[in-house]
């Protein structure tokens, strides 16, 4: 492997580690348990092994996983926009039953309905995402 190729691999690994750590910090701010984190990311395995991602191991480089992380980050951003003066409200909102989600919590929707649930929750929080998903085009 050439030096250029090795530098690209190293950069990719450091990017993936940064994404992993950022996602784990997001999960921590939401007060999630390892089994909830794994369900949101659609990852298999034992919950006790999931902590390795917090410190040294990047998430697998899989398009579906990266797409889920992108949805989760956008949900977190939308919660911060919705509750700008109360940073802990997002954590509460995720676990609270809501009529918009058939009296389920947004977290249970995201865990139970997989990627479709992530998209549904995000579209309820972020009108720009919902607009993009609708296929509408500005005139």
N, C-alpha and C positions, 0 to 999 in steps of 0.2 A: 504494500500500500504506500502510495506516495505521501509526502508531507502535507500536500494540499488536501488529499482525501482524508488523512488522519485528522487534520485541523477541522474539517467539516464534521467528521464523526464526533470529535470532542465537543464542538459547538452544539451539535444536535443533542448530545448527552447532557450538557449543561443547561440547554433550553428545556429539555424534558424534566430535569431535576427541579428547575425553577417553577415550571408549571405544576409539578407534583406538590412541591412545598406550598405554593400559593393555594392550590385546591385543598390541601390538608388544613391550612390556616382558615380558609373559608368554612370548612366543615366544623372546625373547632369553634369558630365564632357563632355558628348555628347550634352548637351544643349537641352534635350528632354522635351516635355510638357507631362503632366499627361496622356492625351489621347494616345499619342504615346507610353508611357511606358506600359500602359494597353494593347494596341494592341500587343506589342512585347511579353508580358507575357501571352497573351490570357486570360486576366482577365476581368470579367464583373463588372459593377457597375458604380458609378458616379465618374468623375474625381476629384471632390472636396474632396471626401472621401479617395482618394489614398494617400494623404499626411500623413495619420496615419501610413503608413509603414515606413516613414522616421524617425519616433521618437520612437514609442513604440510597434508596432504590427509586428510580423513576418509574412512573406508570408505563405499562407497555405502549409501544408506538402503534396504536390501532386507530384507524379513522373514526370508528363508532365511539370509542372512548373519548377521543379528543372533541368530537361533536357534543357529547354529553357534558363535558367540562365547559365547553363554550356556553351551552345553555345555562348551566349552573352559575357561571360567572355573570351572565346577563341578568339572571334572576336576582343575584346578590346586588348588582348595580341598581336594578329597578327597586329593590327594597330600600336601599339607601336613599334613592330619590323620593320614594313614597313617604318615608319616615326620616327626613333629614335631621330632625332635632332629637331623635331617640334611636340611637344605633342598636339598642337591644330589642326593639320592636319587631324587627325582621325575624329574629329567633322565635319570638312568641307567635307571630303571624303564621309561620310555617307549621306550627303544631295545633293551631286553633281551628276548630271546625268552622266551615264557611259555607253559606248557602250557594255561592258560586260554584262550589265543588260537590254538590249533592250532599251537603252536610258532612263531608269528609274534610280532613285537613289537607292543605296543599302538599305537605310532606307525604302523606299516605297516597295521594294521587300520583305524585312523582315516583314513589317506590312501587306502587301497584301497577301502574300503566306504562312503566318504562319510558322510553324516549317520547312516546306520544303524550304521556303525563307531563314530562318536562316542558314540551312545547305548549301544552294546554295552560299550565301555570304561567309560563313566560308570557303567553299571549294575553292573559288576564292582567298582568302587571305592566307590560310594556306595549303601549298602543302602536309604536312604530314597528315593533316586531309583528304584531297582528296585521298591520297594514301591509307589510312586506309579504306575509304568508298568504294574504288574500289575493295576491296577484295584481293588485291595483297599481296602476302606473300614473304618475303625475302628468297633467296635460301640458 
